[in-house]
């Protein structure tokens, strides 16, 4: 199945500033991707959220069809 992100947004600070805004993507099993962009564009932030090291402010992330926020730690790792 793979990993999918639907309308994922991450905000930091006060007032909140979006590091990434409404990102939607799908990475199927066996696919390789690369993230490209200038410094500060949110590449690392997106990877942290897709790997469960950080939590999205908005949106949903699914791993093999399961909502990441509803999974137990032993299911993720």
mmCIF file of the N, C-alpha and C atoms, coordinates in Angstrom:
data_MODEL
# 
_entry.id   MODEL 
# 
loop_
_atom_site.group_PDB 
_atom_site.id 
_atom_site.type_symbol 
_atom_site.label_atom_id 
_atom_site.label_alt_id 
_atom_site.label_comp_id 
_atom_site.label_asym_id 
_atom_site.label_entity_id 
_atom_site.label_seq_id 
_atom_site.pdbx_PDB_ins_code 
_atom_site.Cartn_x 
_atom_site.Cartn_y 
_atom_site.Cartn_z 
_atom_site.occupancy 
_atom_site.B_iso_or_equiv 
_atom_site.pdbx_formal_charge 
_atom_site.auth_seq_id 
_atom_site.auth_comp_id 
_atom_site.auth_asym_id 
_atom_site.auth_atom_id 
_atom_site.pdbx_PDB_model_num 
ATOM 1   N N  . UNK A 1 1  ? 0.818  -1.185 0.000  1.00 0.00 ? 1  UNK A N  1 
ATOM 2   C CA . UNK A 1 1  ? 0.000  0.000  0.000  1.00 0.00 ? 1  UNK A CA 1 
ATOM 3   C C  . UNK A 1 1  ? 0.865  1.253  0.000  1.00 0.00 ? 1  UNK A C  1 
ATOM 4   N N  . UNK A 1 2  ? 1.620  1.506  1.099  1.00 0.00 ? 2  UNK A N  1 
ATOM 5   C CA . UNK A 1 2  ? 2.513  2.649  1.112  1.00 0.00 ? 2  UNK A CA 1 
ATOM 6   C C  . UNK A 1 2  ? 2.139  3.706  2.123  1.00 0.00 ? 2  UNK A C  1 
ATOM 7   N N  . UNK A 1 3  ? 2.574  4.918  1.845  1.00 0.00 ? 3  UNK A N  1 
ATOM 8   C CA . UNK A 1 3  ? 2.348  6.065  2.722  1.00 0.00 ? 3  UNK A CA 1 
ATOM 9   C C  . UNK A 1 3  ? 1.602  7.125  1.929  1.00 0.00 ? 3  UNK A C  1 
ATOM 10  N N  . UNK A 1 4  ? 0.607  7.721  2.556  1.00 0.00 ? 4  UNK A N  1 
ATOM 11  C CA . UNK A 1 4  ? -0.077 8.823  1.897  1.00 0.00 ? 4  UNK A CA 1 
ATOM 12  C C  . UNK A 1 4  ? -0.319 9.948  2.900  1.00 0.00 ? 4  UNK A C  1 
ATOM 13  N N  . UNK A 1 5  ? -0.284 11.157 2.406  1.00 0.00 ? 5  UNK A N  1 
ATOM 14  C CA . UNK A 1 5  ? -0.548 12.351 3.201  1.00 0.00 ? 5  UNK A CA 1 
ATOM 15  C C  . UNK A 1 5  ? -1.646 13.133 2.492  1.00 0.00 ? 5  UNK A C  1 
ATOM 16  N N  . UNK A 1 6  ? -2.620 13.593 3.267  1.00 0.00 ? 6  UNK A N  1 
ATOM 17  C CA . UNK A 1 6  ? -3.746 14.314 2.692  1.00 0.00 ? 6  UNK A CA 1 
ATOM 18  C C  . UNK A 1 6  ? -3.876 15.668 3.383  1.00 0.00 ? 6  UNK A C  1 
ATOM 19  N N  . UNK A 1 7  ? -3.676 16.727 2.611  1.00 0.00 ? 7  UNK A N  1 
ATOM 20  C CA . UNK A 1 7  ? -3.802 18.109 3.098  1.00 0.00 ? 7  UNK A CA 1 
ATOM 21  C C  . UNK A 1 7  ? -3.035 18.358 4.392  1.00 0.00 ? 7  UNK A C  1 
ATOM 22  N N  . UNK A 1 8  ? -1.778 17.917 4.429  1.00 0.00 ? 8  UNK A N  1 
ATOM 23  C CA . UNK A 1 8  ? -0.960 18.048 5.629  1.00 0.00 ? 8  UNK A CA 1 
ATOM 24  C C  . UNK A 1 8  ? -0.368 19.460 5.727  1.00 0.00 ? 8  UNK A C  1 
ATOM 25  N N  . UNK A 1 9  ? -0.551 20.048 6.896  1.00 0.00 ? 9  UNK A N  1 
ATOM 26  C CA . UNK A 1 9  ? -0.024 21.379 7.195  1.00 0.00 ? 9  UNK A CA 1 
ATOM 27  C C  . UNK A 1 9  ? 0.710  21.311 8.524  1.00 0.00 ? 9  UNK A C  1 
ATOM 28  N N  . UNK A 1 10 ? 1.812  22.028 8.625  1.00 0.00 ? 10 UNK A N  1 
ATOM 29  C CA . UNK A 1 10 ? 2.553  22.138 9.888  1.00 0.00 ? 10 UNK A CA 1 
ATOM 30  C C  . UNK A 1 10 ? 2.847  23.602 10.127 1.00 0.00 ? 10 UNK A C  1 
ATOM 31  N N  . UNK A 1 11 ? 2.405  24.099 11.301 1.00 0.00 ? 11 UNK A N  1 
ATOM 32  C CA . UNK A 1 11 ? 2.647  25.482 11.682 1.00 0.00 ? 11 UNK A CA 1 
ATOM 33  C C  . UNK A 1 11 ? 3.520  25.525 12.932 1.00 0.00 ? 11 UNK A C  1 
ATOM 34  N N  . UNK A 1 12 ? 4.375  26.538 12.994 1.00 0.00 ? 12 UNK A N  1 
ATOM 35  C CA . UNK A 1 12 ? 5.254  26.759 14.138 1.00 0.00 ? 12 UNK A CA 1 
ATOM 36  C C  . UNK A 1 12 ? 5.097  28.184 14.620 1.00 0.00 ? 12 UNK A C  1 
ATOM 37  N N  . UNK A 1 13 ? 5.327  28.400 15.919 1.00 0.00 ? 13 UNK A N  1 
ATOM 38  C CA . UNK A 1 13 ? 5.477  29.735 16.469 1.00 0.00 ? 13 UNK A CA 1 
ATOM 39  C C  . UNK A 1 13 ? 4.198  30.481 16.754 1.00 0.00 ? 13 UNK A C  1 
ATOM 40  N N  . UNK A 1 14 ? 4.410  31.690 17.304 1.00 0.00 ? 14 UNK A N  1 
ATOM 41  C CA . UNK A 1 14 ? 3.315  32.606 17.603 1.00 0.00 ? 14 UNK A CA 1 
ATOM 42  C C  . UNK A 1 14 ? 3.714  33.958 17.038 1.00 0.00 ? 14 UNK A C  1 
ATOM 43  N N  . UNK A 1 15 ? 3.022  34.527 16.099 1.00 0.00 ? 15 UNK A N  1 
ATOM 44  C CA . UNK A 1 15 ? 1.869  33.939 15.423 1.00 0.00 ? 15 UNK A CA 1 
ATOM 45  C C  . UNK A 1 15 ? 2.296  32.743 14.568 1.00 0.00 ? 15 UNK A C  1 
ATOM 46  N N  . UNK A 1 16 ? 1.377  31.799 14.349 1.00 0.00 ? 16 UNK A N  1 
ATOM 47  C CA . UNK A 1 16 ? 1.731  30.591 13.602 1.00 0.00 ? 16 UNK A CA 1 
ATOM 48  C C  . UNK A 1 16 ? 2.148  30.887 12.163 1.00 0.00 ? 16 UNK A C  1 
ATOM 49  N N  . UNK A 1 17 ? 3.250  30.281 11.778 1.00 0.00 ? 17 UNK A N  1 
ATOM 50  C CA . UNK A 1 17 ? 3.757  30.387 10.410 1.00 0.00 ? 17 UNK A CA 1 
ATOM 51  C C  . UNK A 1 17 ? 3.801  28.974 9.833  1.00 0.00 ? 17 UNK A C  1 
ATOM 52  N N  . UNK A 1 18 ? 3.264  28.787 8.641  1.00 0.00 ? 18 UNK A N  1 
ATOM 53  C CA . UNK A 1 18 ? 3.215  27.459 8.027  1.00 0.00 ? 18 UNK A CA 1 
ATOM 54  C C  . UNK A 1 18 ? 4.575  27.087 7.443  1.00 0.00 ? 18 UNK A C  1 
ATOM 55  N N  . UNK A 1 19 ? 5.137  25.968 7.932  1.00 0.00 ? 19 UNK A N  1 
ATOM 56  C CA . UNK A 1 19 ? 6.358  25.418 7.340  1.00 0.00 ? 19 UNK A CA 1 
ATOM 57  C C  . UNK A 1 19 ? 6.005  24.682 6.053  1.00 0.00 ? 19 UNK A C  1 
ATOM 58  N N  . UNK A 1 20 ? 4.892  23.965 6.084  1.00 0.00 ? 20 UNK A N  1 
ATOM 59  C CA . UNK A 1 20 ? 4.314  23.372 4.868  1.00 0.00 ? 20 UNK A CA 1 
ATOM 60  C C  . UNK A 1 20 ? 2.805  23.577 4.942  1.00 0.00 ? 20 UNK A C  1 
ATOM 61  N N  . UNK A 1 21 ? 2.164  23.643 3.797  1.00 0.00 ? 21 UNK A N  1 
ATOM 62  C CA . UNK A 1 21 ? 0.747  23.947 3.767  1.00 0.00 ? 21 UNK A CA 1 
ATOM 63  C C  . UNK A 1 21 ? 0.017  23.071 2.758  1.00 0.00 ? 21 UNK A C  1 
ATOM 64  N N  . UNK A 1 22 ? -0.928 22.296 3.241  1.00 0.00 ? 22 UNK A N  1 
ATOM 65  C CA . UNK A 1 22 ? -1.840 21.473 2.444  1.00 0.00 ? 22 UNK A CA 1 
ATOM 66  C C  . UNK A 1 22 ? -1.113 20.589 1.431  1.00 0.00 ? 22 UNK A C  1 
ATOM 67  N N  . UNK A 1 23 ? -0.134 19.835 1.911  1.00 0.00 ? 23 UNK A N  1 
ATOM 68  C CA . UNK A 1 23 ? 0.609  18.903 1.057  1.00 0.00 ? 23 UNK A CA 1 
ATOM 69  C C  . UNK A 1 23 ? -0.163 17.594 0.957  1.00 0.00 ? 23 UNK A C  1 
ATOM 70  N N  . UNK A 1 24 ? -0.348 17.120 -0.255 1.00 0.00 ? 24 UNK A N  1 
ATOM 71  C CA . UNK A 1 24 ? -0.968 15.831 -0.509 1.00 0.00 ? 24 UNK A CA 1 
ATOM 72  C C  . UNK A 1 24 ? -0.021 15.030 -1.394 1.00 0.00 ? 24 UNK A C  1 
ATOM 73  N N  . UNK A 1 25 ? 0.266  13.796 -0.967 1.00 0.00 ? 25 UNK A N  1 
ATOM 74  C CA . UNK A 1 25 ? 1.135  12.939 -1.781 1.00 0.00 ? 25 UNK A CA 1 
ATOM 75  C C  . UNK A 1 25 ? 0.862  11.483 -1.467 1.00 0.00 ? 25 UNK A C  1 
ATOM 76  N N  . UNK A 1 26 ? 1.287  10.617 -2.354 1.00 0.00 ? 26 UNK A N  1 
ATOM 77  C CA . UNK A 1 26 ? 1.170  9.181  -2.163 1.00 0.00 ? 26 UNK A CA 1 
ATOM 78  C C  . UNK A 1 26 ? 2.477  8.536  -2.599 1.00 0.00 ? 26 UNK A C  1 
ATOM 79  N N  . UNK A 1 27 ? 3.002  7.675  -1.739 1.00 0.00 ? 27 UNK A N  1 
ATOM 80  C CA . UNK A 1 27 ? 4.202  6.912  -2.049 1.00 0.00 ? 27 UNK A CA 1 
ATOM 81  C C  . UNK A 1 27 ? 3.815  5.440  -1.942 1.00 0.00 ? 27 UNK A C  1 
ATOM 82  N N  . UNK A 1 28 ? 3.778  4.762  -3.038 1.00 0.00 ? 28 UNK A N  1 
ATOM 83  C CA . UNK A 1 28 ? 3.370  3.356  -3.053 1.00 0.00 ? 28 UNK A CA 1 
ATOM 84  C C  . UNK A 1 28 ? 4.529  2.458  -2.675 1.00 0.00 ? 28 UNK A C  1 
ATOM 85  N N  . UNK A 1 29 ? 4.214  1.270  -2.186 1.00 0.00 ? 29 UNK A N  1 
ATOM 86  C CA . UNK A 1 29 ? 5.247  0.286  -1.856 1.00 0.00 ? 29 UNK A CA 1 
ATOM 87  C C  . UNK A 1 29 ? 6.176  0.098  -3.045 1.00 0.00 ? 29 UNK A C  1 
ATOM 88  N N  . UNK A 1 30 ? 7.471  0.111  -2.776 1.00 0.00 ? 30 UNK A N  1 
ATOM 89  C CA . UNK A 1 30 ? 8.462  -0.118 -3.815 1.00 0.00 ? 30 UNK A CA 1 
ATOM 90  C C  . UNK A 1 30 ? 8.877  1.131  -4.570 1.00 0.00 ? 30 UNK A C  1 
ATOM 91  N N  . UNK A 1 31 ? 8.204  2.243  -4.366 1.00 0.00 ? 31 UNK A N  1 
ATOM 92  C CA . UNK A 1 31 ? 8.565  3.489  -5.044 1.00 0.00 ? 31 UNK A CA 1 
ATOM 93  C C  . UNK A 1 31 ? 9.672  4.212  -4.284 1.00 0.00 ? 31 UNK A C  1 
ATOM 94  N N  . UNK A 1 32 ? 10.489 4.918  -5.027 1.00 0.00 ? 32 UNK A N  1 
ATOM 95  C CA . UNK A 1 32 ? 11.500 5.798  -4.461 1.00 0.00 ? 32 UNK A CA 1 
ATOM 96  C C  . UNK A 1 32 ? 11.141 7.216  -4.866 1.00 0.00 ? 32 UNK A C  1 
ATOM 97  N N  . UNK A 1 33 ? 11.306 8.145  -3.937 1.00 0.00 ? 33 UNK A N  1 
ATOM 98  C CA . UNK A 1 33 ? 11.034 9.545  -4.251 1.00 0.00 ? 33 UNK A CA 1 
ATOM 99  C C  . UNK A 1 33 ? 12.216 10.397 -3.814 1.00 0.00 ? 33 UNK A C  1 
ATOM 100 N N  . UNK A 1 34 ? 12.256 11.600 -4.309 1.00 0.00 ? 34 UNK A N  1 
ATOM 101 C CA . UNK A 1 34 ? 13.204 12.589 -3.790 1.00 0.00 ? 34 UNK A CA 1 
ATOM 102 C C  . UNK A 1 34 ? 12.429 13.872 -3.567 1.00 0.00 ? 34 UNK A C  1 
ATOM 103 N N  . UNK A 1 35 ? 12.795 14.567 -2.511 1.00 0.00 ? 35 UNK A N  1 
ATOM 104 C CA . UNK A 1 35 ? 12.190 15.863 -2.218 1.00 0.00 ? 35 UNK A CA 1 
ATOM 105 C C  . UNK A 1 35 ? 13.220 16.923 -2.532 1.00 0.00 ? 35 UNK A C  1 
ATOM 106 N N  . UNK A 1 36 ? 12.825 17.865 -3.352 1.00 0.00 ? 36 UNK A N  1 
ATOM 107 C CA . UNK A 1 36 ? 13.747 18.916 -3.762 1.00 0.00 ? 36 UNK A CA 1 
ATOM 108 C C  . UNK A 1 36 ? 13.111 20.263 -3.492 1.00 0.00 ? 36 UNK A C  1 
ATOM 109 N N  . UNK A 1 37 ? 13.931 21.209 -3.117 1.00 0.00 ? 37 UNK A N  1 
ATOM 110 C CA . UNK A 1 37 ? 13.459 22.556 -2.877 1.00 0.00 ? 37 UNK A CA 1 
ATOM 111 C C  . UNK A 1 37 ? 14.524 23.357 -2.173 1.00 0.00 ? 37 UNK A C  1 
ATOM 112 N N  . UNK A 1 38 ? 14.315 24.645 -2.129 1.00 0.00 ? 38 UNK A N  1 
ATOM 113 C CA . UNK A 1 38 ? 15.314 25.511 -1.507 1.00 0.00 ? 38 UNK A CA 1 
ATOM 114 C C  . UNK A 1 38 ? 15.297 25.323 0.006  1.00 0.00 ? 38 UNK A C  1 
ATOM 115 N N  . UNK A 1 39 ? 16.333 25.793 0.638  1.00 0.00 ? 39 UNK A N  1 
ATOM 116 C CA . UNK A 1 39 ? 16.451 25.737 2.085  1.00 0.00 ? 39 UNK A CA 1 
ATOM 117 C C  . UNK A 1 39 ? 15.262 26.428 2.739  1.00 0.00 ? 39 UNK A C  1 
ATOM 118 N N  . UNK A 1 40 ? 14.659 25.759 3.725  1.00 0.00 ? 40 UNK A N  1 
ATOM 119 C CA . UNK A 1 40 ? 13.523 26.348 4.423  1.00 0.00 ? 40 UNK A CA 1 
ATOM 120 C C  . UNK A 1 40 ? 12.182 26.091 3.783  1.00 0.00 ? 40 UNK A C  1 
ATOM 121 N N  . UNK A 1 41 ? 12.146 25.245 2.749  1.00 0.00 ? 41 UNK A N  1 
ATOM 122 C CA . UNK A 1 41 ? 10.878 25.014 2.050  1.00 0.00 ? 41 UNK A CA 1 
ATOM 123 C C  . UNK A 1 41 ? 10.006 23.934 2.693  1.00 0.00 ? 41 UNK A C  1 
ATOM 124 N N  . UNK A 1 42 ? 10.511 23.246 3.740  1.00 0.00 ? 42 UNK A N  1 
ATOM 125 C CA . UNK A 1 42 ? 9.690  22.273 4.452  1.00 0.00 ? 42 UNK A CA 1 
ATOM 126 C C  . UNK A 1 42 ? 10.003 20.809 4.152  1.00 0.00 ? 42 UNK A C  1 
ATOM 127 N N  . UNK A 1 43 ? 11.088 20.531 3.455  1.00 0.00 ? 43 UNK A N  1 
ATOM 128 C CA . UNK A 1 43 ? 11.427 19.146 3.104  1.00 0.00 ? 43 UNK A CA 1 
ATOM 129 C C  . UNK A 1 43 ? 11.607 18.274 4.347  1.00 0.00 ? 43 UNK A C  1 
ATOM 130 N N  . UNK A 1 44 ? 12.434 18.724 5.269  1.00 0.00 ? 44 UNK A N  1 
ATOM 131 C CA . UNK A 1 44 ? 12.687 17.947 6.492  1.00 0.00 ? 44 UNK A CA 1 
ATOM 132 C C  . UNK A 1 44 ? 11.431 17.853 7.347  1.00 0.00 ? 44 UNK A C  1 
ATOM 133 N N  . UNK A 1 45 ? 10.684 18.922 7.442  1.00 0.00 ? 45 UNK A N  1 
ATOM 134 C CA . UNK A 1 45 ? 9.445  18.912 8.216  1.00 0.00 ? 45 UNK A CA 1 
ATOM 135 C C  . UNK A 1 45 ? 8.496  17.846 7.683  1.00 0.00 ? 45 UNK A C  1 
ATOM 136 N N  . UNK A 1 46 ? 8.346  17.761 6.380  1.00 0.00 ? 46 UNK A N  1 
ATOM 137 C CA . UNK A 1 46 ? 7.479  16.743 5.791  1.00 0.00 ? 46 UNK A CA 1 
ATOM 138 C C  . UNK A 1 46 ? 7.997  15.343 6.100  1.00 0.00 ? 46 UNK A C  1 
ATOM 139 N N  . UNK A 1 47 ? 9.287  15.115 5.963  1.00 0.00 ? 47 UNK A N  1 
ATOM 140 C CA . UNK A 1 47 ? 9.851  13.799 6.261  1.00 0.00 ? 47 UNK A CA 1 
ATOM 141 C C  . UNK A 1 47 ? 9.665  13.421 7.726  1.00 0.00 ? 47 UNK A C  1 
ATOM 142 N N  . UNK A 1 48 ? 9.829  14.388 8.635  1.00 0.00 ? 48 UNK A N  1 
ATOM 143 C CA . UNK A 1 48 ? 9.619  14.110 10.057 1.00 0.00 ? 48 UNK A CA 1 
ATOM 144 C C  . UNK A 1 48 ? 8.182  13.674 10.319 1.00 0.00 ? 48 UNK A C  1 
ATOM 145 N N  . UNK A 1 49 ? 7.233  14.302 9.661  1.00 0.00 ? 49 UNK A N  1 
ATOM 146 C CA . UNK A 1 49 ? 5.832  13.936 9.863  1.00 0.00 ? 49 UNK A CA 1 
ATOM 147 C C  . UNK A 1 49 ? 5.512  12.576 9.235  1.00 0.00 ? 49 UNK A C  1 
ATOM 148 N N  . UNK A 1 50 ? 6.046  12.315 8.048  1.00 0.00 ? 50 UNK A N  1 
ATOM 149 C CA . UNK A 1 50 ? 5.794  11.027 7.400  1.00 0.00 ? 50 UNK A CA 1 
ATOM 150 C C  . UNK A 1 50 ? 6.402  9.867  8.175  1.00 0.00 ? 50 UNK A C  1 
ATOM 151 N N  . UNK A 1 51 ? 7.455  10.145 8.929  1.00 0.00 ? 51 UNK A N  1 
ATOM 152 C CA . UNK A 1 51 ? 8.120  9.081  9.700  1.00 0.00 ? 51 UNK A CA 1 
ATOM 153 C C  . UNK A 1 51 ? 7.660  9.051  11.152 1.00 0.00 ? 51 UNK A C  1 
ATOM 154 N N  . UNK A 1 52 ? 6.669  9.826  11.504 1.00 0.00 ? 52 UNK A N  1 
ATOM 155 C CA . UNK A 1 52 ? 6.052  9.908  12.829 1.00 0.00 ? 52 UNK A CA 1 
ATOM 156 C C  . UNK A 1 52 ? 6.944  10.558 13.876 1.00 0.00 ? 52 UNK A C  1 
ATOM 157 N N  . UNK A 1 53 ? 7.996  11.250 13.485 1.00 0.00 ? 53 UNK A N  1 
ATOM 158 C CA . UNK A 1 53 ? 8.835  11.960 14.443 1.00 0.00 ? 53 UNK A CA 1 
ATOM 159 C C  . UNK A 1 53 ? 8.233  13.303 14.842 1.00 0.00 ? 53 UNK A C  1 
ATOM 160 N N  . UNK A 1 54 ? 7.279  13.789 14.050 1.00 0.00 ? 54 UNK A N  1 
ATOM 161 C CA . UNK A 1 54 ? 6.585  15.035 14.330 1.00 0.00 ? 54 UNK A CA 1 
ATOM 162 C C  . UNK A 1 54 ? 5.123  14.842 13.958 1.00 0.00 ? 54 UNK A C  1 
ATOM 163 N N  . UNK A 1 55 ? 4.273  15.704 14.451 1.00 0.00 ? 55 UNK A N  1 
ATOM 164 C CA . UNK A 1 55 ? 2.830  15.590 14.228 1.00 0.00 ? 55 UNK A CA 1 
ATOM 165 C C  . UNK A 1 55 ? 2.354  16.779 13.401 1.00 0.00 ? 55 UNK A C  1 
ATOM 166 N N  . UNK A 1 56 ? 1.510  16.506 12.436 1.00 0.00 ? 56 UNK A N  1 
ATOM 167 C CA . UNK A 1 56 ? 0.955  17.561 11.585 1.00 0.00 ? 56 UNK A CA 1 
ATOM 168 C C  . UNK A 1 56 ? -0.016 18.426 12.391 1.00 0.00 ? 56 UNK A C  1 
ATOM 169 N N  . UNK A 1 57 ? -0.062 19.705 12.080 1.00 0.00 ? 57 UNK A N  1 
ATOM 170 C CA . UNK A 1 57 ? -1.034 20.604 12.676 1.00 0.00 ? 57 UNK A CA 1 
ATOM 171 C C  . UNK A 1 57 ? -2.417 20.322 12.111 1.00 0.00 ? 57 UNK A C  1 
ATOM 172 N N  . UNK A 1 58 ? -2.463 20.023 10.816 1.00 0.00 ? 58 UNK A N  1 
ATOM 173 C CA . UNK A 1 58 ? -3.717 19.683 10.128 1.00 0.00 ? 58 UNK A CA 1 
ATOM 174 C C  . UNK A 1 58 ? -3.437 18.583 9.127  1.00 0.00 ? 58 UNK A C  1 
ATOM 175 N N  . UNK A 1 59 ? -4.476 17.881 8.722  1.00 0.00 ? 59 UNK A N  1 
ATOM 176 C CA . UNK A 1 59 ? -4.362 16.849 7.709  1.00 0.00 ? 59 UNK A CA 1 
ATOM 177 C C  . UNK A 1 59 ? -4.171 15.471 8.309  1.00 0.00 ? 59 UNK A C  1 
ATOM 178 N N  . UNK A 1 60 ? -4.059 14.490 7.432  1.00 0.00 ? 60 UNK A N  1 
ATOM 179 C CA . UNK A 1 60 ? -3.947 13.098 7.865  1.00 0.00 ? 60 UNK A CA 1 
ATOM 180 C C  . UNK A 1 60 ? -2.823 12.403 7.115  1.00 0.00 ? 60 UNK A C  1 
ATOM 181 N N  . UNK A 1 61 ? -2.168 11.477 7.813  1.00 0.00 ? 61 UNK A N  1 
ATOM 182 C CA . UNK A 1 61 ? -1.116 10.660 7.227  1.00 0.00 ? 61 UNK A CA 1 
ATOM 183 C C  . UNK A 1 61 ? -1.498 9.203  7.449  1.00 0.00 ? 61 UNK A C  1 
ATOM 184 N N  . UNK A 1 62 ? -1.390 8.406  6.392  1.00 0.00 ? 62 UNK A N  1 
ATOM 185 C CA . UNK A 1 62 ? -1.742 6.994  6.457  1.00 0.00 ? 62 UNK A CA 1 
ATOM 186 C C  . UNK A 1 62 ? -0.531 6.143  6.088  1.00 0.00 ? 62 UNK A C  1 
ATOM 187 N N  . UNK A 1 63 ? -0.327 5.079  6.850  1.00 0.00 ? 63 UNK A N  1 
ATOM 188 C CA . UNK A 1 63 ? 0.698  4.087  6.543  1.00 0.00 ? 63 UNK A CA 1 
ATOM 189 C C  . UNK A 1 63 ? -0.020 2.771  6.307  1.00 0.00 ? 63 UNK A C  1 
ATOM 190 N N  . UNK A 1 64 ? 0.116  2.234  5.112  1.00 0.00 ? 64 UNK A N  1 
ATOM 191 C CA . UNK A 1 64 ? -0.587 1.005  4.717  1.00 0.00 ? 64 UNK A CA 1 
ATOM 192 C C  . UNK A 1 64 ? -2.075 1.073  5.035  1.00 0.00 ? 64 UNK A C  1 
ATOM 193 N N  . UNK A 1 65 ? -2.674 2.228  4.786  1.00 0.00 ? 65 UNK A N  1 
ATOM 194 C CA . UNK A 1 65 ? -4.114 2.399  4.953  1.00 0.00 ? 65 UNK A CA 1 
ATOM 195 C C  . UNK A 1 65 ? -4.561 2.722  6.364  1.00 0.00 ? 65 UNK A C  1 
ATOM 196 N N  . UNK A 1 66 ? -3.637 2.746  7.334  1.00 0.00 ? 66 UNK A N  1 
ATOM 197 C CA . UNK A 1 66 ? -3.990 3.041  8.718  1.00 0.00 ? 66 UNK A CA 1 
ATOM 198 C C  . UNK A 1 66 ? -3.599 4.478  9.049  1.00 0.00 ? 66 UNK A C  1 
ATOM 199 N N  . UNK A 1 67 ? -4.488 5.168  9.742  1.00 0.00 ? 67 UNK A N  1 
ATOM 200 C CA . UNK A 1 67 ? -4.223 6.545  10.139 1.00 0.00 ? 67 UNK A CA 1 
ATOM 201 C C  . UNK A 1 67 ? -3.080 6.563  11.149 1.00 0.00 ? 67 UNK A C  1 
ATOM 202 N N  . UNK A 1 68 ? -2.030 7.276  10.856 1.00 0.00 ? 68 UNK A N  1 
ATOM 203 C CA . UNK A 1 68 ? -0.840 7.334  11.698 1.00 0.00 ? 68 UNK A CA 1 
ATOM 204 C C  . UNK A 1 68 ? -1.170 7.779  13.114 1.00 0.00 ? 68 UNK A C  1 
ATOM 205 N N  . UNK A 1 69 ? -2.101 8.738  13.268 1.00 0.00 ? 69 UNK A N  1 
ATOM 206 C CA . UNK A 1 69 ? -2.438 9.270  14.588 1.00 0.00 ? 69 UNK A CA 1 
ATOM 207 C C  . UNK A 1 69 ? -3.222 8.282  15.437 1.00 0.00 ? 69 UNK A C  1 
ATOM 208 N N  . UNK A 1 70 ? -3.775 7.253  14.822 1.00 0.00 ? 70 UNK A N  1 
ATOM 209 C CA . UNK A 1 70 ? -4.544 6.256  15.556 1.00 0.00 ? 70 UNK A CA 1 
ATOM 210 C C  . UNK A 1 70 ? -3.733 4.986  15.831 1.00 0.00 ? 70 UNK A C  1 
ATOM 211 N N  . UNK A 1 71 ? -2.514 4.927  15.320 1.00 0.00 ? 71 UNK A N  1 
ATOM 212 C CA . UNK A 1 71 ? -1.683 3.732  15.490 1.00 0.00 ? 71 UNK A CA 1 
ATOM 213 C C  . UNK A 1 71 ? -0.927 3.775  16.820 1.00 0.00 ? 71 UNK A C  1 
ATOM 214 N N  . UNK A 1 72 ? -0.723 2.575  17.397 1.00 0.00 ? 72 UNK A N  1 
ATOM 215 C CA . UNK A 1 72 ? 0.118  2.455  18.585 1.00 0.00 ? 72 UNK A CA 1 
ATOM 216 C C  . UNK A 1 72 ? 1.579  2.527  18.167 1.00 0.00 ? 72 UNK A C  1 
ATOM 217 N N  . UNK A 1 73 ? 2.451  2.886  19.095 1.00 0.00 ? 73 UNK A N  1 
ATOM 218 C CA . UNK A 1 73 ? 3.874  3.001  18.783 1.00 0.00 ? 73 UNK A CA 1 
ATOM 219 C C  . UNK A 1 73 ? 4.463  1.698  18.251 1.00 0.00 ? 73 UNK A C  1 
ATOM 220 N N  . UNK A 1 74 ? 4.022  0.567  18.809 1.00 0.00 ? 74 UNK A N  1 
ATOM 221 C CA . UNK A 1 74 ? 4.569  -0.701 18.339 1.00 0.00 ? 74 UNK A CA 1 
ATOM 222 C C  . UNK A 1 74 ? 4.110  -1.041 16.920 1.00 0.00 ? 74 UNK A C  1 
ATOM 223 N N  . UNK A 1 75 ? 3.026  -0.436 16.448 1.00 0.00 ? 75 UNK A N  1 
ATOM 224 C CA . UNK A 1 75 ? 2.601  -0.617 15.054 1.00 0.00 ? 75 UNK A CA 1 
ATOM 225 C C  . UNK A 1 75 ? 3.430  0.235  14.104 1.00 0.00 ? 75 UNK A C  1 
ATOM 226 N N  . UNK A 1 76 ? 3.881  1.378  14.594 1.00 0.00 ? 76 UNK A N  1 
ATOM 227 C CA . UNK A 1 76 ? 4.654  2.301  13.751 1.00 0.00 ? 76 UNK A CA 1 
ATOM 228 C C  . UNK A 1 76 ? 6.086  1.853  13.631 1.00 0.00 ? 76 UNK A C  1 
ATOM 229 N N  . UNK A 1 77 ? 6.713  1.530  14.757 1.00 0.00 ? 77 UNK A N  1 
ATOM 230 C CA . UNK A 1 77 ? 8.127  1.200  14.769 1.00 0.00 ? 77 UNK A CA 1 
ATOM 231 C C  . UNK A 1 77 ? 8.264  -0.269 14.634 1.00 0.00 ? 77 UNK A C  1 
# 
